[in-house]
Every structure is written in C-alpha cells, then in structure tokens.
Amino acid sequence: VSLRLSDVRHSDNGRYRCYIPKDTKEYFVELLVAGLDEGSSGVVLDCKSTGWFPEPQLLWLDREGNVLPAGPPETSRGPDGLYSVSSRVTVEKRHNNNFTCRVQQKDINQNDFFVVRSNCSVPVSLTVVLCFILIVAVVVFVWKWRQRKLSQEVTHIPYRSAL
C-alpha cells in the first residue's frame, strides 16, 4: 500500500484513505500543510497515520533513502483496537529537498508512505505575482485620481465673455 504526494500544497490538507480490497483493510494518513517562518532555517514535517494492526513502525527518510534522526513516534491504540502513529522531524530548508514518511509493519510486509517536497520557487513566484498586482493597482488608482482631478478642473473653469 502506498500513498505518494508530490508538490504538496495547502489545499492538499486532509485525511487520505488507503484501502486494500484483498484484505478488506483500510489505512489513513493525515496530511497537515502549514506556513513557516521565512527567517527560520528549519522546516518541521509532521506525519500521522491511523487504522493499523499490529502496531506499526514510522520512519523518516531523506532523498537517498537514509533514515533521518527523529524522536520516537507517538503511538496510541483506539477503542477499536487499531493503532495510530505520528511523528515530527525538523529538517534544513533547501531548494529541492524530498522527504519520505514511511509507516510500515515489518512482520506482514505492509507499508504506507508519502513524499514531502521542499520547493522554494513557490514562495518566490508568489511574492513576484503579488508585487506585480500591487504595482498595477497603484498605477490604476493614481491614473483614476488624476482623471477625476482634471475633470473637476475642467468643470470649474469660469466663463468669460468677449466684449
């Protein structure tokens, strides 16, 4: 079972369901996408998956598949007897990072994973677009203000008759 999310955006927030028809089992991954402090050099990644039995293992992997050092995952067992597991890891913010959160059960060879990509070009392009829109809005405002001022001056020109 796999869930791979690429180019994750804020609109991707939510719960993802992975269903295995053969075993009539389903697993869930909760994805939370949040904004970051631009001054920070680290990024906090959060991974949560529910609906597991037996208790799963959660690992964070870098682009090359190396296990990242992270604190122990939080595991809880619900009233239905199924396990939920979650973990956070802080990584250095780089242009094209890829990270994987892998939730797996080694004994029965089941796993669920998703990839988190870091892409700095989105905030830069968004900033450029917003600046462009702001500049256009200021130009339109100044132009309309001048047009209104000129039309007021034209209507207030005193009439002089030539005698």
KOLRO-510487 format. One record per residue: residue number from 1; y, x, z of N, C-alpha, C in turn. Coordinates in pm, whole numbers. Layout:
# residues N
{pos=NUM, nv=Y, nu=X, nw=Z, cav=Y, cau=X, caw=Z, cv=Y, cu=X, cw=Z}
...
This chain:
# residues 163
{pos=1, nv=-117, nu=86, nw=0, cav=0, cau=0, caw=0, cv=122, cu=90, cw=0}
{pos=2, nv=215, nu=64, nw=-89, cav=335, cau=146, caw=-97, cv=456, cu=59, cw=-124}
{pos=3, nv=568, nu=99, nw=-68, cav=697, cau=38, caw=-98, cv=792, cu=154, cw=-121}
{pos=4, nv=841, nu=166, nw=-242, cav=934, cau=274, caw=-274, cv=1067, cu=212, cw=-315}
{pos=5, nv=1172, nu=249, nw=-243, cav=1306, cau=202, caw=-272, cv=1388, cu=323, cw=-314}
{pos=6, nv=1450, nu=313, nw=-430, cav=1534, cau=423, caw=-480, cv=1677, cu=373, cw=-495}
{pos=7, nv=1772, nu=464, nw=-487, cav=1914, cau=431, caw=-499, cv=1948, cu=313, cw=-409}
{pos=8, nv=1915, nu=327, nw=-283, cav=1932, cau=219, caw=-186, cv=2080, cu=187, cw=-168}
{pos=9, nv=2111, nu=59, nw=-165, cav=2248, cau=11, caw=-145, cv=2251, cu=-83, cw=-25}
{pos=10, nv=2373, nu=-115, nw=21, cav=2387, cau=-203, caw=137, cv=2321, cu=-339, cw=111}
{pos=11, nv=2325, nu=-388, nw=-11, cav=2265, cau=-518, caw=-44, cv=2112, cu=-516, cw=-32}
{pos=12, nv=2052, nu=-398, nw=-19, cav=1906, cau=-388, caw=-3, cv=1861, cu=-410, cw=141}
{pos=13, nv=1957, nu=-429, nw=233, cav=1921, cau=-457, caw=372, cv=1821, cu=-571, cw=380}
{pos=14, nv=1727, nu=-561, nw=471, cav=1638, cau=-675, caw=492, cv=1495, cu=-634, cw=520}
{pos=15, nv=1412, nu=-735, nw=522, cav=1271, cau=-718, caw=554, cv=1190, cu=-724, cw=426}
{pos=16, nv=1104, nu=-625, nw=406, cav=1017, cau=-618, caw=289, cv=873, cu=-644, cw=332}
{pos=17, nv=803, nu=-724, nw=255, cav=665, cau=-761, caw=287, cv=571, cu=-696, cw=188}
{pos=18, nv=470, nu=-629, nw=239, cav=364, cau=-572, caw=156, cv=236, cu=-649, cw=188}
{pos=19, nv=179, nu=-713, nw=88, cav=61, cau=-798, caw=108, cv=-58, cu=-736, cw=36}
{pos=20, nv=-172, nu=-729, nw=105, cav=-295, cau=-676, caw=46, cv=-390, cu=-794, cw=27}
{pos=21, nv=-403, nu=-844, nw=-96, cav=-487, cau=-962, caw=-120, cv=-633, cu=-940, cw=-82}
{pos=22, nv=-685, nu=-822, nw=-108, cav=-826, cau=-794, caw=-81, cv=-860, cu=-811, cw=67}
{pos=23, nv=-771, nu=-763, nw=153, cav=-794, cau=-770, caw=297, cv=-719, cu=-885, cw=363}
{pos=24, nv=-644, nu=-962, nw=283, cav=-554, cau=-1068, caw=333, cv=-471, cu=-1020, cw=451}
{pos=25, nv=-416, nu=-900, nw=436, cav=-328, cau=-843, caw=539, cv=-189, cu=-828, cw=480}
{pos=26, nv=-91, nu=-834, nw=567, cav=45, cau=-807, caw=523, cv=114, cu=-715, cw=624}
{pos=27, nv=201, nu=-632, nw=570, cav=276, cau=-536, caw=650, cv=423, cu=-555, cw=616}
{pos=28, nv=510, nu=-521, nw=710, cav=652, cau=-539, caw=690, cv=727, cu=-410, cw=716}
{pos=29, nv=832, nu=-388, nw=637, cav=924, cau=-277, caw=658, cv=1063, cu=-337, cw=668}
{pos=30, nv=1133, nu=-303, nw=775, cav=1270, cau=-348, caw=794, cv=1363, cu=-236, cw=749}
{pos=31, nv=1448, nu=-264, nw=649, cav=1539, cau=-163, caw=597, cv=1680, cu=-197, cw=644}
{pos=32, nv=1745, nu=-99, nw=707, cav=1882, cau=-114, caw=752, cv=1965, cu=-7, cw=683}
{pos=33, nv=2064, nu=-50, nw=605, cav=2154, cau=43, caw=537, cv=2291, cu=26, cw=603}
{pos=34, nv=2348, nu=135, nw=653, cav=2475, cau=127, caw=725, cv=2570, cu=234, cw=677}
{pos=35, nv=2699, nu=212, nw=702, cav=2801, cau=310, caw=667, cv=2799, cu=427, cw=763}
{pos=36, nv=2861, nu=536, nw=721, cav=2860, cau=659, caw=800, cv=3001, cu=709, cw=820}
{pos=37, nv=3019, nu=791, nw=921, cav=3144, cau=860, caw=943, cv=3153, cu=972, cw=841}
{pos=38, nv=3254, nu=966, nw=754, cav=3267, cau=1066, caw=648, cv=3284, cu=1208, cw=703}
{pos=39, nv=3338, nu=1221, nw=825, cav=3358, cau=1354, caw=882, cv=3230, cu=1416, cw=934}
{pos=40, nv=3129, nu=1336, nw=951, cav=3004, cau=1385, caw=1009, cv=2922, cu=1460, cw=904}
{pos=41, nv=2854, nu=1566, nw=947, cav=2769, cau=1640, caw=853, cv=2626, cu=1589, cw=857}
{pos=42, nv=2596, nu=1497, nw=949, cav=2460, cau=1445, caw=961, cv=2452, cu=1299, cw=922}
{pos=43, nv=2333, nu=1258, nw=882, cav=2306, cau=1120, caw=845, cv=2188, cu=1074, cw=930}
{pos=44, nv=2200, nu=957, nw=990, cav=2091, cau=902, caw=1070, cv=2011, cu=806, cw=983}
{pos=45, nv=1882, nu=834, nw=967, cav=1792, cau=747, caw=892, cv=1708, cu=669, cw=992}
{pos=46, nv=1686, nu=541, nw=964, cav=1612, cau=453, caw=1054, cv=1501, cu=386, cw=975}
{pos=47, nv=1381, nu=381, nw=1033, cav=1266, cau=320, caw=966, cv=1192, cu=234, cw=1067}
{pos=48, nv=1157, nu=111, nw=1026, cav=1081, cau=23, caw=1114, cv=978, cu=-52, cw=1029}
{pos=49, nv=857, nu=-63, nw=1080, cav=751, cau=-136, caw=1009, cv=671, cu=-216, cw=1111}
{pos=50, nv=633, nu=-338, nw=1074, cav=561, cau=-427, caw=1166, cv=434, cu=-480, cw=1101}
{pos=51, nv=346, nu=-535, nw=1185, cav=225, cau=-602, caw=1136, cv=106, cu=-510, cw=1120}
{pos=52, nv=95, nu=-406, nw=1200, cav=-12, cau=-307, caw=1186, cv=-120, cu=-324, cw=1293}
{pos=53, nv=-243, nu=-299, nw=1252, cav=-354, cau=-286, caw=1346, cv=-463, cu=-205, cw=1278}
{pos=54, nv=-512, nu=-103, nw=1340, cav=-476, cau=-48, caw=1471, cv=-338, cu=20, cw=1468}
{pos=55, nv=-302, nu=82, nw=1579, cav=-171, cau=145, caw=1592, cv=-148, cu=248, cw=1482}
{pos=56, nv=-33, nu=239, nw=1412, cav=-7, cau=332, caw=1301, cv=63, cu=459, cw=1347}
{pos=57, nv=74, nu=552, nw=1254, cav=146, cau=678, caw=1275, cv=266, cu=674, cw=1181}
{pos=58, nv=383, nu=721, nw=1228, cav=504, cau=725, caw=1146, cv=548, cu=869, cw=1130}
{pos=59, nv=574, nu=910, nw=1006, cav=618, cau=1046, caw=975, cv=740, cu=1041, cw=884}
{pos=60, nv=831, nu=1136, nw=902, cav=943, cau=1156, caw=810, cv=912, cu=1280, cw=726}
{pos=61, nv=932, nu=1270, nw=595, cav=905, cau=1381, caw=504, cv=1029, cu=1414, cw=423}
{pos=62, nv=1046, nu=1542, nw=390, cav=1155, cau=1581, caw=301, cv=1108, cu=1571, cw=156}
{pos=63, nv=1194, nu=1613, nw=64, cav=1165, cau=1602, caw=-79, cv=1035, cu=1672, cw=-119}
{pos=64, nv=1003, nu=1783, nw=-54, cav=882, cau=1859, caw=-87, cv=759, cu=1807, cw=-14}
{pos=65, nv=774, nu=1707, nw=70, cav=659, cau=1653, caw=144, cv=635, cu=1719, cw=278}
{pos=66, nv=728, nu=1804, nw=322, cav=716, cau=1868, caw=454, cv=757, cu=1770, cw=563}
{pos=67, nv=685, nu=1771, nw=673, cav=716, cau=1682, caw=785, cv=845, cu=1728, cw=853}
{pos=68, nv=938, nu=1635, nw=873, cav=1064, cau=1665, caw=940, cv=1047, cu=1654, cw=1091}
{pos=69, nv=1114, nu=1741, nw=1166, cav=1107, cau=1729, caw=1312, cv=1186, cu=1605, cw=1355}
{pos=70, nv=1120, nu=1513, nw=1418, cav=1184, cau=1390, caw=1468, cv=1124, cu=1360, cw=1604}
{pos=71, nv=1198, nu=1287, nw=1682, cav=1146, cau=1246, caw=1813, cv=1026, cu=1155, cw=1796}
{pos=72, nv=956, nu=1128, nw=1905, cav=839, cau=1041, caw=1895, cv=880, cu=900, cw=1854}
{pos=73, nv=804, nu=836, nw=1768, cav=838, cau=699, caw=1727, cv=819, cu=601, cw=1842}
{pos=74, nv=894, nu=492, nw=1837, cav=878, cau=384, caw=1935, cv=773, cu=288, cw=1881}
{pos=75, nv=671, nu=262, nw=1961, cav=563, cau=171, caw=1920, cv=553, cu=59, cw=2022}
{pos=76, nv=538, nu=-64, nw=1971, cav=519, cau=-179, caw=2060, cv=412, cu=-270, cw=2001}
{pos=77, nv=347, nu=-344, nw=2090, cav=243, cau=-436, caw=2047, cv=289, cu=-578, cw=2079}
{pos=78, nv=289, nu=-664, nw=1977, cav=335, cau=-801, caw=1995, cv=228, cu=-891, cw=2053}
{pos=79, nv=265, nu=-1017, nw=2082, cav=169, cau=-1113, caw=2138, cv=54, cu=-1144, cw=2042}
{pos=80, nv=76, nu=-1119, nw=1913, cav=-30, cau=-1141, caw=1814, cv=-127, cu=-1024, cw=1806}
{pos=81, nv=-102, nu=-919, nw=1887, cav=-190, cau=-803, caw=1888, cv=-157, cu=-699, cw=1783}
{pos=82, nv=-55, nu=-726, nw=1700, cav=-17, cau=-632, caw=1594, cv=92, cu=-537, cw=1644}
{pos=83, nv=92, nu=-418, nw=1586, cav=184, cau=-313, caw=1628, cv=308, cu=-308, cw=1539}
{pos=84, nv=419, nu=-271, nw=1602, cav=544, cau=-239, caw=1532, cv=578, cu=-95, cw=1568}
{pos=85, nv=628, nu=-23, nw=1471, cav=664, cau=117, caw=1494, cv=801, cu=142, cw=1431}
{pos=86, nv=884, nu=222, nw=1499, cav=1015, cau=256, caw=1444, cv=1051, cu=398, cw=1484}
{pos=87, nv=1138, nu=457, nw=1404, cav=1180, cau=595, caw=1430, cv=1314, cu=620, cw=1364}
{pos=88, nv=1390, nu=712, nw=1424, cav=1516, cau=758, caw=1366, cv=1510, cu=908, cw=1354}
{pos=89, nv=1575, nu=959, nw=1250, cav=1585, cau=1103, caw=1233, cv=1725, cu=1132, cw=1180}
{pos=90, nv=1784, nu=1242, nw=1225, cav=1915, cau=1285, caw=1175, cv=1893, cu=1401, cw=1080}
{pos=91, nv=1948, nu=1388, nw=960, cav=1933, cau=1491, caw=858, cv=2071, cu=1535, cw=810}
{pos=92, nv=2076, nu=1653, nw=751, cav=2201, cau=1704, caw=698, cv=2234, cu=1632, cw=568}
{pos=93, nv=2362, nu=1595, nw=553, cav=2407, cau=1522, caw=436, cv=2425, cu=1620, cw=319}
{pos=94, nv=2351, nu=1598, nw=213, cav=2361, cau=1680, caw=92, cv=2367, cu=1588, cw=-28}
{pos=95, nv=2402, nu=1645, nw=-143, cav=2425, cau=1564, caw=-263, cv=2304, cu=1484, cw=-308}
{pos=96, nv=2189, nu=1546, nw=-316, cav=2076, cau=1477, caw=-378, cv=1951, cu=1481, cw=-290}
{pos=97, nv=1966, nu=1450, nw=-162, cav=1851, cau=1451, caw=-72, cv=1759, cu=1333, cw=-97}
{pos=98, nv=1630, nu=1355, nw=-81, cav=1530, cau=1248, caw=-81, cv=1450, cu=1261, cw=47}
{pos=99, nv=1432, nu=1150, nw=116, cav=1353, cau=1149, caw=238, cv=1254, cu=1035, cw=231}
{pos=100, nv=1139, nu=1054, nw=293, cav=1036, cau=951, caw=294, cv=1000, cu=917, cw=437}
{pos=101, nv=994, nu=788, nw=465, cav=940, cau=740, caw=592, cv=800, cu=690, cw=559}
{pos=102, nv=700, nu=754, nw=616, cav=561, cau=716, caw=588, cv=499, cu=657, cw=714}
{pos=103, nv=451, nu=534, nw=702, cav=376, cau=469, caw=809, cv=233, cu=460, cw=760}
{pos=104, nv=141, nu=514, nw=839, cav=3, cau=522, caw=790, cv=-97, cu=501, cw=902}
{pos=105, nv=-218, nu=466, nw=860, cav=-332, cau=458, caw=951, cv=-438, cu=552, cw=895}
{pos=106, nv=-449, nu=666, nw=956, cav=-541, cau=768, caw=905, cv=-685, cu=720, cw=903}
{pos=107, nv=-727, nu=645, nw=1005, cav=-867, cau=604, caw=1016, cv=-913, cu=517, cw=900}
{pos=108, nv=-823, nu=429, nw=852, cav=-864, cau=338, caw=743, cv=-791, cu=368, cw=612}
{pos=109, nv=-718, nu=480, nw=609, cav=-652, cau=527, caw=488, cv=-556, cu=423, cw=429}
{pos=110, nv=-477, nu=358, nw=513, cav=-372, cau=267, caw=469, cv=-239, cu=333, cw=498}
{pos=111, nv=-145, nu=322, nw=404, cav=-11, cau=371, caw=435, cv=93, cu=288, cw=365}
{pos=112, nv=214, nu=300, nw=412, cav=329, cau=227, caw=362, cv=445, cu=326, cw=368}
{pos=113, nv=519, nu=344, nw=260, cav=629, cau=439, caw=266, cv=744, cu=392, cw=181}
{pos=114, nv=863, nu=442, nw=214, cav=977, cau=421, caw=127, cv=1061, cu=547, cw=126}
{pos=115, nv=1133, nu=565, nw=15, cav=1213, cau=685, caw=-7, cv=1359, cu=650, cw=15}
{pos=116, nv=1430, nu=735, nw=86, cav=1573, cau=719, caw=106, cv=1642, cu=832, cw=32}
{pos=117, nv=1728, nu=797, nw=-62, cav=1801, cau=898, caw=-139, cv=1943, cu=908, cw=-89}
{pos=118, nv=1991, nu=1028, nw=-83, cav=2130, cau=1052, caw=-47, cv=2205, cu=1083, cw=-175}
{pos=119, nv=2311, nu=1008, nw=-202, cav=2385, cau=1027, caw=-325, cv=2534, cu=1020, cw=-293}
{pos=120, nv=2601, nu=1135, nw=-294, cav=2742, cau=1140, caw=-260, cv=2831, cu=1089, cw=-373}
{pos=121, nv=2779, nu=1073, nw=-494, cav=2863, cau=1031, caw=-606, cv=2908, cu=887, cw=-591}
{pos=122, nv=2835, nu=804, nw=-517, cav=2874, cau=664, caw=-499, cv=3005, cu=654, cw=-422}
{pos=123, nv=3020, nu=719, nw=-303, cav=3147, cau=708, caw=-233, cv=3264, cu=767, cw=-312}
{pos=124, nv=3242, nu=875, nw=-385, cav=3348, cau=936, caw=-464, cv=3391, cu=842, cw=-575}
{pos=125, nv=3297, nu=785, nw=-650, cav=3333, cau=695, caw=-759, cv=3398, cu=569, cw=-706}
{pos=126, nv=3352, nu=519, nw=-592, cav=3413, cau=401, caw=-532, cv=3557, cu=429, cw=-492}
{pos=127, nv=3584, nu=546, nw=-437, cav=3719, cau=584, caw=-399, cv=3810, cu=593, cw=-521}
{pos=128, nv=3761, nu=651, nw=-630, cav=3839, cau=662, caw=-753, cv=3873, cu=524, cw=-808}
{pos=129, nv=3776, nu=434, nw=-811, cav=3799, cau=299, caw=-863, cv=3901, cu=225, cw=-776}
{pos=130, nv=3888, nu=235, nw=-643, cav=3982, cau=167, caw=-554, cv=4124, cu=223, cw=-569}
{pos=131, nv=4138, nu=354, nw=-586, cav=4270, cau=414, caw=-608, cv=4331, cu=365, cw=-739}
{pos=132, nv=4250, nu=356, nw=-843, cav=4298, cau=308, caw=-973, cv=4348, cu=164, cw=-960}
{pos=133, nv=4271, nu=79, nw=-893, cav=4311, cau=-61, caw=-875, cv=4441, cu=-69, cw=-796}
{pos=134, nv=4456, nu=14, nw=-692, cav=4577, cau=15, caw=-612, cv=4698, cu=56, cw=-696}
{pos=135, nv=4683, nu=158, nw=-779, cav=4793, cau=204, caw=-864, cv=4834, cu=95, cw=-962}
{pos=136, nv=4737, nu=30, nw=-1025, cav=4767, cau=-79, caw=-1119, cv=4840, cu=-192, cw=-1047}
{pos=137, nv=4797, nu=-226, nw=-926, cav=4861, cau=-333, caw=-850, cv=5006, cu=-298, cw=-818}
{pos=138, nv=5034, nu=-174, nw=-781, cav=5170, cau=-131, caw=-750, cv=5257, cu=-136, cw=-876}
{pos=139, nv=5205, nu=-90, nw=-989, cav=5281, cau=-92, caw=-1115, cv=5314, cu=-237, cw=-1153}
{pos=140, nv=5218, nu=-327, nw=-1144, cav=5242, cau=-468, caw=-1178, cv=5346, cu=-528, cw=-1083}
{pos=141, nv=5337, nu=-498, nw=-954, cav=5434, cau=-551, caw=-857, cv=5576, cu=-503, cw=-889}
{pos=142, nv=5593, nu=-373, nw=-914, cav=5726, cau=-318, caw=-945, cv=5779, cu=-378, cw=-1074}
{pos=143, nv=5695, nu=-392, nw=-1175, cav=5738, cau=-449, caw=-1303, cv=5785, cu=-594, cw=-1285}
{pos=144, nv=5709, nu=-676, nw=-1212, cav=5748, cau=-816, caw=-1189, cv=5877, cu=-823, cw=-1106}
{pos=145, nv=5891, nu=-734, nw=-1009, cav=6011, cau=-733, caw=-926, cv=6134, cu=-702, cw=-1011}
{pos=146, nv=6123, nu=-604, nw=-1101, cav=6235, cau=-568, caw=-1190, cv=6267, cu=-683, cw=-1286}
{pos=147, nv=6162, nu=-748, nw=-1340, cav=6183, cau=-860, caw=-1432, cv=6260, cu=-972, cw=-1360}
{pos=148, nv=6220, nu=-1002, nw=-1237, cav=6287, cau=-1107, caw=-1160, cv=6432, cu=-1068, cw=-1132}
{pos=149, nv=6456, nu=-942, nw=-1098, cav=6592, cau=-895, caw=-1068, cv=6679, cu=-903, cw=-1193}
{pos=150, nv=6624, nu=-862, nw=-1310, cav=6701, cau=-869, caw=-1435, cv=6733, cu=-1013, cw=-1472}
{pos=151, nv=6637, nu=-1104, nw=-1453, cav=6663, cau=-1244, caw=-1489, cv=6768, cu=-1305, cw=-1396}
{pos=152, nv=6774, nu=-1262, nw=-1270, cav=6876, cau=-1311, caw=-1178, cv=7013, cu=-1259, cw=-1218}
{pos=153, nv=7022, nu=-1135, nw=-1264, cav=7149, cau=-1077, caw=-1308, cv=7199, cu=-1148, cw=-1432}
{pos=154, nv=7108, nu=-1182, nw=-1524, cav=7148, cau=-1250, caw=-1648, cv=7201, cu=-1389, cw=-1616}
{pos=155, nv=7142, nu=-1460, nw=-1525, cav=7187, cau=-1596, caw=-1493, cv=7317, cu=-1597, cw=-1412}
{pos=156, nv=7356, nu=-1487, nw=-1352, cav=7477, cau=-1483, caw=-1271, cv=7596, cu=-1415, cw=-1341}
{pos=157, nv=7586, nu=-1389, nw=-1470, cav=7699, cau=-1328, caw=-1543, cv=7808, cu=-1435, cw=-1558}
{pos=158, nv=7927, nu=-1407, nw=-1507, cav=8035, cau=-1508, caw=-1517, cv=8076, cu=-1531, cw=-1663}
{pos=159, nv=8110, nu=-1655, nw=-1695, cav=8150, cau=-1693, caw=-1830, cv=8299, cu=-1667, cw=-1847}
{pos=160, nv=8334, nu=-1592, nw=-1948, cav=8475, cau=-1564, caw=-1975, cv=8508, cu=-1620, cw=-2112}
{pos=161, nv=8612, nu=-1690, nw=-2117, cav=8652, cau=-1744, caw=-2247, cv=8760, cu=-1654, cw=-2306}
{pos=162, nv=8753, nu=-1640, nw=-2432, cav=8852, cau=-1557, caw=-2500, cv=8970, cu=-1644, cw=-2539}
{pos=163, nv=9085, nu=-1619, nw=-2482, cav=9206, cau=-1694, caw=-2515, cv=9302, cu=-1615, cw=-2593}
